[in-house]
Amino acid sequence: MKKKQIALLLAAAMAVSSLAGCGQKEVANTENESTTKVESTETSESVVEETPLFNETGYPIVNEEITLKVLLGTSDAYNAIEIDEMPAIKRMEEETGINLEWEVVKKSDWSTKFNLMLATGEYPDIILGHDMDVSIEEYGVAQKVLLPLDDLIDQYLPSYTERIALEDYDVAATCVGSDGQQYAVGYLQAGGSKTSAMFAVNQEWLDALKLPMPTNREELLDTLRAFKTQDPNGNGQADEIPWSARTIVTGTTSSLSLTMSWFGMAFTPYNTAPWLFIDDNKEIQFIPTMDNFRECVEWLHGVWEEGLIDAELFSQDGNTMTAKIKNGVVGFANASNPTSNWTYDIGAKYEVYIPEEGAEMERLLDFAAPMAYLTVTNEYPEASMRLFEYMIDPEIQYTMYNGEEVNEAKTCGWKINDEGKYEGWSTAEYVAPTLMNCLNVNTLYFAPPATQSKYYADAPRNVWRNEKHAMLDEAGVLQDYSNDYLDLVTLTPEETEMVNLLKTDLNTTMSEYFTKFIKDGVTDAEWDAYVKIFDGMKVKEYVDIYQKGIDAMDLQ
């Protein structure tokens, strides 16, 4: 059983400094000296009284209203009322004295808008977006568009530094550039997840056929054969799909590519260094040319040839796959959280499949995503930082995310449970609103594990998921050293350009050949020709960059 404590110490060679709360720092005096002048007349003399514009503590943050321009990146699916009309936003402006002018940009339009902003030099004061392309190296370290935040965080963001100090490792190291300075305030909603996806077997079908839970690939094949031929859903029709999945290789947790983990390759669908993983010896491995990869696709080809997997494997999207699961015709599938992706009632009918010894499933750590940035043209950095402090107050960030406290329609909001924790509506109670009245995932939210556990109740779907992830961890099938460490490797602008081009080529190539090998199989000659494709790519440089970065970290 593999159980290793994962802690992060970035070596001095990486020039990544610890955040406040982990040690004392010399803090520069960044006090805003702006003042408001008030004139009065005594006899014949004019007396000028000066009132500071900025308050270092308490509210309002400013004594005279200021305006900050905010560029907010959202998902394409986000649909909400006007931000200025959201109750939590109105209240924030009233209590802080800061007027916010919002420009909302969907993710699909982000690159165009961001590049236009850079070209014109007309920067917003604040950029918000945890899933947007805002390179700290390029726009902070190199181009100096983003403002370094270390002193401001130390002085005006105490909740942030206190929450970081409660953790075993620096959860905000992802917000630091190669020059050792912080350029972003992080977004983190820790949920206790230990891996990005799990495979699940329909427990009702196992019970109907009086079958045990499979414990290895051969037993899984026998189970799938029974699902195909023995009418486990009991409707008298041969409509069962033993295994449903998709062949899109990255960006989803429902892909067949996750089966690579059964063959000792800790594939990650989301990280910034695709097709690499860190093995138990802290060595970087390149998946596409490994013998393990060939073994994996040959095994999957056998599953396909035997008709044990979805006939629409190569064409269906996630919605089609989920619809089949909800219709009760799927025996085996994978998802990040079945009780969330397929609804709680459907997902809870499934039980986690624990692969055999030798599996290396991706291990997740809770690192913050860079979220909130200040640009160098921001005239009120101190007030902006205090605004962030306001936004990550436990109740305020939960309200910004979920909506106002309880409403009768139960379309949004939260309540305080019997344990005194904030709790959103359960899946059964929740009624999806036509338009959201809160920022939801687009708000600044910072709750590392200790903070999340202290203030917020886990949703039932997360309780279910965390129990299954704990089973996987206890079984020793999660990797020792998380691939999340790859996201902490600092790249030069030249390396970033090279890696981005390579990632595109790799994903295109692997999408083609992963599908081809599963559908058609692979001969020795075809395998040799396939491996030679990577000779024309800068694979060695790619691996060496990340190996050097991992070597500079003291991973325990």
Secondary structure, DSSP 8 states (H G I E B T S, - for coil): ---------B-GGGT----TTSS-----------EEEEEEEETTEEEEEEEESB-SSSS-SBSS-EEEEEEEEE-TT--BS-GGG-HHHHHHHHHH-EEEEEEEEEHHHHHHHHHHHHHHT---SEEE-TTS---HIIIIIIT--B---HHHHHHH-HHHHHHHHTSSS-TTGGGB-TTS-B--EEEEE-----SS-EEEEEHHHHHHHT-----SHHHHHHHHHHHHHS-TT-SSSS--BS---B---SS-SSBGGGGGGGGT----SSSSSTTEEE-TTS-EEEGGG-HHHHHHHHHHHHHHHTT-S-TTTTT--HHHHHHHHHTT-BSEEEES-HHHHS-HHHHTTEEE----TT--B-------EEEEEEBTT-S-HHHHHHHHHHHTSHHHHHHHHH-SB--TT-SS-EEE-TTS-EEE--TTT----SSBSS-GGGS--EE-HHHHHHHB---HHHHHHHHHHHHHHHTT-B-SS-GGGGGG----HHHHHHHHHHHHHHHHHHHHHHHHHHHH---HHHHHHHHHHGGGTTHHHHHHHHHHHHHTB---
